[in-house]
């Protein structure tokens, strides 16, 4: 039966590869994919500044918008605040209700920042950091980045690459080969895209509960566009490619370890109730043939370059509108607790022993920064600041990404899915990932960046 299925797959793949327009599709796939790689990964010099093209594009748009930019950010926050109540999504769960109502003080804080902020909000480390460094950066970079994201995930590149990495998925991460595409989509795209794919696969029998939980908490981290914001805040854009690839490697290594320890290891390998399980048939021969067939299938089913860009832009607008109010509410709460209470100082002491062993210049401040990462993944960058030593800043930037879990957006997003994982298990997974990320990243940073 399996041999018959594989034979049918091979016949279908051959028909796809040898069909009309093959050469044209191949050229289109290569050119569009190379353009996506260029936009996100190739540093270029522009006006005396070396950075990736996406970063330059955001700077150009920000300069063109001038004084209009803050008001557009306020409009996005308004949209994100009222949308859950208009669509009724705030009623779907207690978590969604809590975060929907938290958006309201976030909107108030945004209005105050544009009018007459009180002294406590006008503090450079509070309001201006959230409003200028995070909100205005994220509010521009997410929609603009979404426009170009389709060149990486919408025209077959991921499907092509995914076939070749299938053989390592099960032994290393205990997930099926098809999850390779999901994992890349989650990391390169965004946690929201990744969770959407994961939840859909789980409900249709493509993943078990354990596999879905592994993918959701192990790969669904912030997108490349968010990483640019973190790198800029910590002044490490000169090391962008190093930062990106170390973050990717560390994130995947940490996931490979965390799947073998509780709580992930204790989640049952059960399929979604009522779903039809669809175990994957491994392709051992003709991988290039199948890779090209899948890539071409995606390419041919895409709505076209410009429509893809437009659809992604709309998704980026909605995503930004959902994130910005959380930054101005949950992020603000976290910063206020950090500044006016000892809560995160106390939490930071948990990390003091390992921070000292790993050679941080200020283990106490670094511990506090790591603790703030539980609230919002951007807050560690704000705590460290652009003047932090390069090695320290680099490690914190990587951990901010590889920790995956944060309360302002990621946790409510996971809890809103059908994936059976509780709030407290997510907190434990966050702690495990922070410790493992530190252990893996610090030696690399000291070695590669040449500081002790």
N, C-alpha and C positions, 0 to 999 in steps of 0.2 A: 504493500500500500504506500509506504513511504517512498520506495523507488519509483512507483508510478507518479506520485505527486512531484517528485524532483524532475522526472522526465518531462512532465507537462510544463513545469516552471522553466526548464531549459528551452523547450520549444517556443514558449511565449517570449522568452528573453531574446532568442535568435530572431524572431519575427520583428521585435522592436528594434534591435540593432541594425537589421538589414532592410528595414522599411524605407520608404521614400523620405527624402529630406534629412537623411542621417548626417551628412557632412555639414549641412546648414545648422542643425541642432547642436552638433559638436562644437562648432565655432561659437555659437551663441552661448553655450554653457561655459566654455573657457573664458570668453571675453567678459561676460557678466560676473563670473566668479572672481576673475582677476581684479576687476574694478572694485568689488566688495572687499577683497583682501587689501587692496591699495588704500581704500578709504579708512579702514580700521587699523591697519598694521604697519604701514610704510611711512616712517617719519620723513617730512619734507621741510625745507627752509622757506619761510614766508615772512617778509617784513622783519628780517633779523631774528626770527624765532623758529626753532626746530620743534615740530610736533606732528602728529598724525593729521591727515587732511580733515577729518571730522572736527577736530579741535579748532583748526583754522576756520572752518565753515561756521562754527558756533560763534567765534569771535567776530567774524564779518557781519553776521546777522545781528549780533548784540550791538555792534557799532552803528549799524543802519537803523535799528529801532530806537537807539538813544533813550530819551526820557519816556518813551512809550512802553519799553520793556517791563518796568515794574507794574504798570497797570494791566498789561497782558497776564502777568503772573497772578495778580489779584483776580482777574477774570477766571483763570484756571482754578484757583482756590474756591471761588464762588461755585463754579460748575461742580467741582468735586464734593463740595459740602451739601449742595441741594440734590444732587443726582440720586444718592441712595434713598432719599425720601420720595422723590418723584417716581422712581422705578420700583420702590417697595422692597429693595434688597436688604434694607436695615431690619426687616422683620424676619429674615431667614434664620437668624441665629442670635444668641445672646452676644457673641463676640462681635458680629457685624453691627449690632445695635450700639454696643459700647463705643466702637470706633467711629460710627456715624455721628454719635453725639459729641465725641471728642473733636470732630472736625469743626464744630461750631466755635469753640474758643480759638481754634487755629485760624479761622476766618477773622475773628475779632482782632487777634494779634496782627494779622496781615494788614487790616485796615488801619490799625494804630501805627504800624511801621510806615505807612504812606501819609499819615496825617500828623499826629502829635503823640509819639510814643512816650510813656512815662519813664522816669529815670531808670527803673529796674530793667525795662525792656530795651532802653537805648544803650545799655551797657554793651561795649564792643564785642564782648565774648558771648552775648546772648542774642538780642534781636538782630543786629547787623550781620553776625555770623550766619544765623539761620536764613535771613532775608537775602543777603547779597551772595555769600559764599555757597549756600546750598540751594535755596529756592530759585534764585535767578539762573543759577547754573543748570540745575536739574530741569527747570521749566523750559529751557531752550534745548538742552542737549538730548533729552528724551525724544521729543517729537522730531528734531532734525536727525538724530541717530536712527530713529525708526524708518525714516525715508530711505536710508541706505541699507538698512538691515536686510531688506529683501534680497539684496545681491548675495548675501551669505546664506540665507535660509530658504529662499523662495524659488530658486531656479535649478536645483538638483545637486549643488555642491555637497550638502550634508548627506544626502542619500548615497552619493557616490563614495564618499569617505566612510560612511557608516558600515558598508558591507565589509570593508577590509578590517575594521576593528571589532567586528562581531566575535571572533574566536577568543578574545581576551575578556569579554564582558562577564560571562558566567564564572570562570575560575577566579577572577580578580574581584569583581563587585557583586557577584551572586545575582545578577540580573540577566534577562535574555538578550540575545544579540540585537534585537530591534530597539532596545533601550539606548544603543549607541547614538542613534539620531536624536532621541529624546534628551540625552545627556548633553550633547553638543548644543542643541536648541536652547536648553536651559541655561547653559553657561554663556554662550555667545549672544543669545537673545535676551531673555529676562526670566525671572522666576515666575512671573505671571503666565508667560507663554509655556514654560516648562510644566507648571502645575496644571494648566489646561490640558496639555497633551497627556500627562501622567494620569490625571483623573479620568479622562476619556478612555484610556487604555485599560485602566483598572475596572471600570464599570462595564466594559465590553468583553472582559475575559482575557485581555492581552497580558496583564500583570496580576500576580497574586498580591495580597495585602502587604506582605513583607517587601516584595519587589517595588511596589508603588511607594512605600514609606522610604525605602533606600534612595530611590530616585528623587523624591520630593525633598528630602533633607540632605542629600549628598551632592546633587548636581544643580538644583534650582536656586542658584545664587544670583546676585545682581548682574546686570548686563555689562557689556564692554563700555557702553556709554556712561554708566555709573562709575566704573573704574577710572575713567578719565577725570571725573569730578574729584574723586579721592586723590588721585595722583597730583592734580593741580593744587589741591588744598595743602598737600604735604610737600609740595615743591620737588617732586621726583619725576616730572615728565621727561627729564633728560634720560631717565632709565625706563621709559615706557615699555619697550619690547621685553626687557628683562622682567619688569614687574608683571606684565601680562602672562608670560609663559611660566614664571615661578608660581604665580597665583593658580594657574590652571593645573600645574603638576601637583602642587601641594593640596589643592582642593580634592583632586582625584585620589591621591595617596591617603589622605585623611579618611575619605569615604571607604576606601578599601580596608582600612583598619576598623572603622566604627561599625561596619556591618557584621563584624565578628564578635562584638561585645554588646552587652545589654545597654539600652533597651531595644535597639534594632534587632539584635539576634533572637530576641524572645517573641517577636511579632509572628503570628502563625502564617504559614504559606497557603492560605486559603484564598480562593477566588471570590469575587464579589457575588453576594447572594443573588441567584436568578440569572447570572451571566452564563454564557457558553464559553468555557475555557478553550483557548486556542494556542496550544504549545507550539513553539517555533521549530521548524524543520531546518536544520543546519545545512548550509551550502558549502560543500567541501571542494568542489571543482568548478571551474569556469567563473571564478569570482569577479574578474574584470567584466565579463559578459553581463552578469547580473547587476553589477554596480552601475554600469552604463545604462542598462535597461531601466533600472529604478530612477536614476538621475534624469533620463530622458522623459520618463513618465511624468515626473514632477515638472519638468520644464514645459512639456506640452499641455499640462493641466493648469499652468499658471495663467492668470488673466491678462498677462502682458506686463511689460516693464513699467509703463506709466501708471496703469491702474494699480499694480502692486505697490508702487511708491505711494500713491494716494491712499490706498487702504491702510497701509502701514502707518502713514502720517496720522490718519484719523485714530488708529489704535494708540499711537504715541500720545496724542492729545488727551485721550481718555485715561491713559496710564498716568501721565503727568498730573492730571487733575485729581486722580485718586491718591497720588503720593504726596503732593505739596501740602494739602491740609494736615496730613499726618506729621510731616516734618515740623509744621508750625504749631502743632498741638503736642503730640507725644515727644517730639524732639525738644520743644520748649520746656515741657515738664521735666524731661531728663536733665537738661542744662540747668534749670532752676534747682532741682534736687542736688545736682552736682555742685553748684556754687554756694547754696545756702544750707545744705544739710551734709552730714558726714556719711550718708548712705553708701555712695560709690567709693568713698575712701575706705570704708570698712570692707566693701566687696573687693576692692583693689588689693587689700592685704592678702587675700587668698592666693593671688598670683605673685606676691613678692618673692617667695623663695625661688621659684623657677625663673623669674625675671632676673634675679641676682646671678643665678647660675649661668644664664644665657648671655650675660655681659651687657645689659642695657645701661646706658649712662645714668638714667634716673628710674630705678625699678618701681618706686612708689607712684610717680606720675604715669608711668606706662601701665601699671596695674589698674589705675583708675580709668585710663583710656580704654583698656580691654573690657572693663566692666560696663562702661558706657555703650559699648558695642551691642550689648543685649537690647538696649532701648532702640537704637537706630545706628545703622552701619556707618553713617557719616560722622557720628559724634566722636569716635576715637581720633579722627583727623583733626577735628576742632580742638580737642584736648591737647594733642601733641603740638599742633601749630606748624606753620611753614618753616620756623626756625629750628625745628628739632633736628638732631644729628641724622645724617642720611641713612645710616644703617637702622637706627631706631624707627625712623619714619617708614622705611621700606618694609620692615617686619610688620609694623602695625597695619600698613596698607594691605599687605597680603592676608593677614589674619582677618581683617575686616571683611574680606571677600570669602575666604575659605571657611569662616565660622558659619556662614549661610543663614543661621537663625537670627532674626531681630524682630522686636515687638511691634514696631511702627507699621509694618506692612506684611512681612513674610509670615509671621505666626497667624494672623487672622486669615491670610490667604490659604494656608494649609488647613486650618480648622474649618474653613468653609467648604472644603472638598469632602468626598466620601471616604478618603483614606483614613483608616482607623488608627489614629495616633493622638494621644492626649496632650493637653497643654504642658503638663509637668514632664512628660517624656521629652517634649521639645526643649525644655529648659536644660534637662540633663544632657541631651545631645549637643546643645550649644556649648556647654561647659567642656564636654569631651573634645569637641572640635577645636575649641580655643587652645586647650593644652597641647593637643597633637599638632596643631598648626604652628605653635610657637617652637616646639621641639624640632620640627622639620625645617622651618624657615630660617631660624636664627643662624645655624651653622652655615647655610648657603649664603645668607646676606653678608656675614662676616668674611667669608672666603672670597666671594665674587666682588664685593665692593671694597675689599682691601682695608677694612677697619676692624679694630678690636674693641 
